[in-house]
């Protein structure tokens, strides 16, 4: 008796992701659905996780980071609405998936690791910064990568709850406005320093 294993049909899985996760959650922007239909999510996860690449959950990467659930990427793109006029920085948690979604939509795209974005001293003039995970705060090192009037769209951690959030730079001021609550992997590089207490 010969056992045959069936390979997952990733095109069918991508369509199911769009119909059952994105559309039902209010992510219906044509450009978002087109990009998420075009980019094969299974190619951005470890081999052993490919069969679960389109499930509604984050996937651990071999580097220790995570690829967030599809809804986070869909909602982030819809909120950011990147255009050809944008100079974009993606703070990439290690998968490369978000940069692949964004690149054809924008004028220019750079990527940076979370540790460098959270602790670096480089200045930037990006019109849009996208963070592929949830952060506790916007440190000065991240804020100075955004040009005047530029935007940031990210996940935000507040008292253990993660939400999609957005902000716009005005002078030195940079505040995040929380939007929809959703599960988003935390990027520890952006945790606030712990205060000692007795």
C-alpha positions in Angstrom: 0.0 0.0 0.0 1.4 3.4 -1.0 0.6 6.4 1.0 0.4 9.7 -0.9 0.7 13.0 0.9 -1.1 15.9 -0.6 0.7 19.2 -0.7 -1.2 22.2 0.6 -2.8 24.4 -2.1 -1.4 27.7 -1.1 -3.4 29.7 -3.7 -6.6 28.3 -2.1 -5.2 29.1 1.4 -4.5 32.7 0.3 -8.0 33.2 -1.0 -9.5 31.7 2.2 -7.3 34.1 4.2 -8.7 37.1 2.3 -12.3 35.9 2.4 -12.4 34.7 6.0 -9.9 36.8 7.9 -9.4 40.1 6.0 -12.8 40.9 4.5 -14.8 39.7 7.5 -12.7 42.1 9.7 -13.3 45.1 7.5 -10.1 45.0 5.4 -11.5 45.5 1.9 -9.2 48.0 0.3 -8.5 46.6 -3.2 -4.7 47.4 -3.1 -4.3 45.5 0.2 -6.2 42.4 -1.1 -4.2 42.5 -4.3 -0.9 42.6 -2.6 -1.8 39.9 0.0 -3.1 37.7 -2.9 0.1 38.2 -4.8 2.8 37.6 -2.1 3.2 33.9 -1.1 3.2 34.1 2.7 4.4 30.5 2.9 7.8 31.5 1.5 8.5 33.8 4.5 8.2 31.2 7.3 10.3 28.1 8.2 9.7 25.0 6.1 7.9 23.2 8.9 5.4 26.1 9.3 4.4 26.4 5.7 1.2 24.4 6.1 0.0 26.9 8.8 1.2 30.1 7.0 -2.3 31.3 6.4 -3.8 30.6 9.8 -5.0 33.5 11.9 -2.0 33.5 14.2 1.6 34.6 14.4 4.3 32.2 13.3 7.7 31.9 15.1 10.7 32.4 12.8 14.0 30.6 13.1 15.6 33.9 14.2 13.4 34.0 17.3 11.1 36.7 15.9 7.6 36.3 14.6 5.6 36.8 11.4 2.4 38.4 12.6 -1.0 37.1 11.7 -2.4 38.2 8.3 -5.0 40.5 9.8 -2.3 42.7 11.3 -0.6 43.2 8.0 -3.9 43.8 6.2 -5.0 46.4 8.7 -1.6 48.0 8.9 -1.5 48.4 5.1 -5.0 49.8 5.0 -4.3 52.3 7.7 -0.9 53.4 6.1 -2.2 53.5 2.5 1.4 53.8 1.1 1.7 55.5 -2.3 4.4 56.1 -4.9 5.1 59.5 -3.2 6.2 57.8 0.0 9.7 57.1 1.1 9.2 54.1 3.4 11.2 52.5 6.2 10.0 49.0 7.3 11.2 48.0 10.8 11.3 44.3 9.8 11.1 41.6 12.5 13.0 39.2 10.4 10.5 37.6 7.9 10.8 40.0 5.0 7.1 39.6 4.3 6.0 43.2 5.0 8.7 44.7 2.8 7.6 42.4 0.0 4.0 43.6 0.4 4.9 47.3 0.4 7.8 47.6 -2.1 5.8 47.8 -5.4 3.5 50.4 -3.9 6.0 53.1 -2.9 8.7 55.4 -4.3 11.5 53.9 -2.2 11.8 51.3 0.5 14.5 50.6 3.2 14.4 48.0 6.0 16.0 48.1 9.4 16.1 45.6 12.3 14.2 46.4 15.4 17.3 46.6 17.6 18.9 49.2 15.2 15.7 51.3 15.0 15.3 51.3 18.8 18.9 52.1 19.6 20.5 53.7 16.6 21.6 57.3 16.1 20.9 57.7 12.4 18.6 60.4 11.2 16.1 59.9 8.4 13.5 61.7 6.3 11.0 58.9 5.7 7.5 59.9 5.0 6.2 56.6 6.3 7.6 54.2 8.9 5.9 50.8 9.3 6.8 48.6 12.3 6.2 44.9 11.9 5.2 44.2 15.5 4.0 45.9 18.7 6.1 48.5 20.6 5.7 50.0 24.1 6.7 53.5 23.0 8.3 55.5 20.2 11.9 56.1 21.3 13.8 59.2 20.1 15.9 56.9 17.9 12.8 55.8 16.0 11.1 59.2 16.0 14.1 60.9 14.3 13.9 58.5 11.4 10.6 60.1 10.5 10.6 63.3 8.5 8.5 66.3 9.5 4.8 65.5 8.9 5.7 61.9 8.3 3.7 59.0 9.7 4.2 55.8 11.6 1.9 52.8 11.6 2.7 50.1 14.1 1.5 47.8 16.7 1.3 49.3 20.2 1.5 47.6 23.6 -0.4 49.3 26.5 -0.8 47.4 29.8 -0.4 44.1 28.1 -3.0 44.8 25.3 -1.8 45.1 21.7 -3.5 47.4 19.2 -2.8 48.8 15.8 -1.7 52.4 16.2 -0.7 55.4 14.1 1.0 58.7 14.6 2.3 61.8 12.8 5.4 63.8 13.5 5.0 67.4 14.3 8.2 69.1 15.4 9.6 66.9 18.2 6.1 65.7 19.2 5.2 62.2 18.3 2.1 60.5 19.9 0.5 57.2 18.9 -3.2 57.0 18.5 -4.5 53.5 19.3 -6.9 52.0 16.8 -8.2 48.4 16.7 -7.3 45.9 19.3 -5.7 42.7 17.8 -3.0 40.1 18.6 0.4 41.5 17.6 3.8 40.0 18.5 5.7 42.3 20.8 9.1 43.7 19.7 11.2 43.6 22.9 13.7 46.1 21.5 11.1 48.8 22.1 10.3 48.0 25.7 10.5 50.9 28.1 13.5 50.7 30.5 12.5 49.1 33.7 12.5 51.3 36.8 13.9 49.8 40.0 11.3 49.5 42.8 11.4 48.0 46.3 
